[in-house]
């Protein structure tokens, strides 16, 4: 599992990150989905990229604003027009 120290701090960056995942640009194999999550260790919010059986393949921290306002984008995906 890889976890980036970079923080996604705005919705445009979240959209770009989701686009990279969708296009396979991060080189992750076996991606099954993405979701927002909260770290049990410290309560920080992050976006998780999941593989089979909900295995965490990759994570990136997100700001609280992105966590609160980007959930629909993560849940529903991004459109080519947005």
Buried (B, 14 or more C-beta within 10 A) or exposed (E): EEEBEEBBBBBEBBBEBBEEBEEEEBEBEEBEEBBBBEEEEEEBBBBBBBBEEEEBBBBBBBBEEBBEEBEEBBEEEBEEEE
